[in-house]
Amino acid sequence: MAEQSDRIHKALIAVNCLYVILGIILISMSAIAMQATLLLTTPVVGGLAATGTFLLFLAILGILGVVMGNQALIFFYLVFMCITCFMQSCMAIACLAAFGKAHRTDVLLTGWEEASNVTRQQLQSSFQCCGLDHLHVNYSSCKEQQLPCCSKDHDCSVCDFCMLTLDQRLQHAVQFTGGVGLFFGFLQLAGIMLAWWYRKQPTLGFGHDILN
């Protein structure tokens, strides 16, 4: 029994160390997704960033609970980890399923309309395009920027619109973020199971009699 408890103890610490890394990766992936268009922050991607931050703190809580052998900390870790796993899975599924073509177009239109002129110029310069679409284009502004996509006689109507490039980048970023989030959600199930088994060990400290 002591040997099994020791194995679960070490495995739970290792899993939570992995969760620290995963939390940092989730936050980083969300930041990459938000920078993919340089234009907007979607609620879903923002939710994944918040979940990654919460996971980071939970992992630290789990490590403290295991090192201290504190049933109370393990109990709260288990409860909040279940909530985090559910939220993260929902956010990841939303990234993978909810962002269809029409939704992405609406998001990009809203972001373009709310963006400042400086942001629009940065987008046009970065992606070598002029205007979002035929309804949101200012060829004079593109001409003033002297975009390389304009012709030699400064005709910027030959430039592509930014919608196609932005849509592709947003789609790839959101799908990648959603896939990573869903994968990490499944990994969290391992931590939940280990924490549940660990709570059943009779050698833990404060809180065992209260929470069992």
Protein Blocks (a to p, Z undefined) as FASTA:
>chain_A
ZZmmmmmmmmmmmmmmmmmmmmmmmmmmmmmmmmmnomaccfklmmmmmmmmmmmmmmmm
mmmmmmnopaklmmmmmmmmmmmmmmmmmmmmmmmmmmcfklmmmmmmmmmmmpcfklmm
mmmmmnopghjblmlccfklmmmnopakbcfkopaklpccfklmmmmmmmmmmmmmmmmm
mmmmmmmmmmmmmmmmmmmpckbcehklmmZZ
